[in-house]
């Protein structure tokens, strides 16, 4: 009798590497899936090799950057999505993109299950599973961090490391940061660990996409941003004549120019979907620039009633997306 097949959302990190081996021990045929949504300096070749070395029957790496940018990031910016008046949904909009590809692979491979390494306290478990059920109502979902046996076996990082040592799973020798990081081409987020203390400021050296405003250049730069039906189609730096029209390159250049000038950092406490509060430090330089430009354009060309209606619709879109 063939083993049940599961598609695991795999990052190559400690948690998902342990989960991969644990699923194999539970009798699953595991196919690892890693989405390229623009993570900073990620080595996808190494991730693929690690997944196979841990026992995955294969590892699929899909470049989703263009789809993520055009069909998710720009659509969120078009409706000015902003959660609780602060958060630009950098992680929220990435999860449906990733889950859609997981379901495509599951259909292609004949898998009966998908699995993820999201904890039972956060939003991502809801995002992954609701998207999966919407796209494939018959798919099963394995969530180890809500499994009583898994939780009993792995009560902390030391248990995970002991398991890796026992099963020959390679572990990154670099010391673990005292916070968790999620990144894509839209934003980078930092939470947990030392950031659970509201009196603890974020470390300056943790930021990846932005410089501190104190270290930003004193000389300003001027950019022109063109929109068609709410979607950015061109960005031109009139200071140095840089001109960008490719959708992905527009976002990447917006990140570069805004990050260079210290734009896009926030440090907030937000209400999670599951009912707890969470502190998040976010940097979304390009998204902040593009959204503000779009708001300025709406101020010029949108009448009062349409603006009122669109703002209410944006709030509902944001709530559902989050």
Secondary structure, 3 states (H helix, E strand, C coil): CCCCEEEEECCCCHHHHHHHHHHHHCCCEEEEEEEECCCCCCCHHHHHHHHHHCCCCEEEEEECHHHHHHHHHHHHHHCCCCECCCECCCCHHHHHHHHHHHHHHHHHHCCCEEEECCCCCCCHHHHHHHHHHHHCCCCEEEEHHHCHHHHHHCCCHHHHHHHHHHHCCCCCCCCCCCCEEEECCCCEEEECHHHHCCCCCCCHHHCCCCCCHHHCCCCCCCEEEEEECCEEEEEEECCCCEEECCHHHHHHHHHHHHHHCCCCEEEEEEECCCCCEEEEEEECHHHHHHHHHHHHHHHHHCCHHHHHHHHHHHHHHHHHHC
